[in-house]
Amino acid sequence: MRGKGGRWGLGALAAILTAAGLALVVLGLRGPAGPPSPPAWAATTRAVDGHGPVLDRSLPVRVSIPSIGVRAPLARLGLVAGGEVQVPPADRPGEAGWYEGGPTPGERGAAVILGHVDSAKGAAVFYDLGRLRPGHRVEVSRADGRVAEFTVESVERVRKGRFPTARVYGPLDHPGLRLVTCGGAFDRAERSYQDNVIVYAAETAVR
């Protein structure tokens, strides 16, 4: 069911994101330790000093994370027939995807970008997401020519079965950004990583 303004309610999103976490199935090529994982202290929110301006809706086209060398095009991710969120194409591991059922980066609210952690070719676009720390910068280029700059507030690793849906998709009074990928140990029987790595960031500037 849809909430006001065409947004999905949190109950529906809980089911959607559970499916999304399972759909971000990858090959576990990097050994039993899994991809880089954030330290426990990084999950403590370090609020930014002030927020950037609220922008009108404009589609995001690229995400850049200088500290981990990410500069990737963005696909638009909707929902498949079963009500599950789409994931970035597995044959394009260098591409991330923006969930178009939520705000665009720069609008008020939490924009959500998902990316694979690895692929048959090796590390994928968000393999190093767990290396991000509070204070690091994320930039999203938009179709209107503006670039929304976000500052990381916290980074956490959580079990997929305990995904914090309300925190990721819940309302905000400012422009925010969430980056999501897989993490933790790889379960070869289930062909899936056991956890998600989630980055929480707030817009601090626009250029």
N, C-alpha and C positions, 0 to 999 in steps of 0.2 A: 504494500500500500504506500501511497505517496503522502508526504506531509505538505504543509503550506508552501506555496511558491514552487511546487514541483520538486522539493527536496524529499529525500527518503527519510522516514522515521527511524529512530535508533533501533527499534526492534527488528525492522527489516534489514537495517545495515548490519546488525550483529550476524544475521544469517549470511548476508552477502559477503561480509569480510571473512568469515570463517571459510567460506568457499574460496575466496580469493587467496587466502593463506595457503590452502591446500593446492590451489591451482598453480601457485608459484613453485611448482615442483621442478627441481633441478637435479643435477647428476651427482652431487657430492664428490667432486673431483679433487678436493683439496685436503683429503685425509680426515681422520676421525675428530680432530680438534675443531673442524669447521672453519668458516671465514672469521675475519677479525671481529672481536666482540667488545662492546664498550665496558669500561670498568663500572662497578656499582655506583661510585660517586657521581658519575655523569648523569644518572637518572634524577638527581636532585635539581629541580628547576632553578636556573639562574636568570631571573627576569631581566629583560632588556630595559634600558633607560629611554622611555618614550617610543612611540610607534610612528611609522610613516603614514602618509595620507591614504585614505580609502579611495580606490580607483573604480572606475566603471568596468563592467564586464568586457573582457577581451581575451581571446583564446591564447593560452601559453604555447610557445613553439620550441623552447629550448631551456634546459636546466644546466647550470654551471656550478660546480663546487670546487673552487680552486685548491683547497687544502688536500684533496684526494684525487685531483686530476680528472674530474668528471666534466665533460662538455657533451651533452647528449640531446638529440632531437626528442620531441615529445609526441607520442601518439595520443589519440582521444580514446578513452576507455569507457564504454557504456555497460549495458547488461545483456547477457545472453538470454535465450528463450526460457531457461530454467530459473531466471532471477539472480544468476550469479554474475559478479563483476567480471568483465573481460580482463585479461592480463596482456602485457606487451608481447608482441610476436616472439616466439621462442627462436625463430630463425634470424632474429635481429637483436642479438644480446647486448649491443651497444645502445639500444633505444630504451627509454623509459616511457611511462604513460601517465597521463593525468585523468583522474576520475571526473567525467563531465557531469555527473549528477550533483556535484558540489560547486562551491565558489571557484572562480578562476583566481590564480595568485594575484593578490593586490585588492581583490574585493574583500569586504568584511566577511569573516568566517574562516574556516579551516579548509584550505585547498589541499588535496591529497594526490601525491605522485607515487606510483609504484614502479619497481624495477626488479629484474632478476638478479640473483647473486652469482650464478654461474651457468654454464651451458656446455654443450658437447665440445665447444671450442676452447673452454677454459673460463677464466673469470669474466663475469658480465658487468653491466654498467654500475650496479650498486654493491659489488663485491666488498669494497672498502668502506661501506657506510658506517660500520661499527667503529671506524677510526675517528669519526667526527666527535668533537667536544664542544661544550658550551662556549660561545664566543666565535666559533667558526662561521663563515659566511656562505650563503647559498643565494644564487641569482637566478631569476626566471625571466627570460625574454618573452615579450608578448607580441601579438599580431599588430597592436597599435603602435609599435615601435618603442614602447617604454620597457624599462627593466625594473622589476620589483626586487629589492635587495632584502634578504632575510638574515637574521642572526640566530644561530642555534641557541636554544634555552636548555634543552636536555636531550639525552639519548638513552634509550633503554632497550633491554632484551627481555622479551616476555614469551611465555608458553603460548602456542597458538590457541589452545583451549581457554586461555585467560585473556584474550585480546581485549584491550581497553577501548571498546567501541565508542563509548560516550566521550572519552577524552580525545580520541582521534577525530571523530566526526561531529562532536557536539558544537553548539553555537559559541561564537566568540564575539567580543565587542570591538575587535580590531582585525586586520588582515593577518592570518596565520598560515603556516605551511606544515604539512606532515609528509615525511618521506618514509616509505615502508619497503622492506625486503625480507628475505628469509635469513635465519641465523641459527647458531647453536650447533648441536650434533646432527648428523645426517642419519636418518632411519632408513636403512636399505630395504627393509621389508615393506615399509610404507612408501618408499621412494620420495621422501619429503624431509626437509629440515624440520626439527621439532619446535623451533622458536621463530619469532619475528624480531627484527631490529627496527625500531621506530625512532625517527628524529622529529623533535618538536621545535619549531622556529617561529619567530615573529618578524613581521616586516618592520624594518627600521629606516629605510630610505627608498626613494624612487628616482630614477634618472631617465 
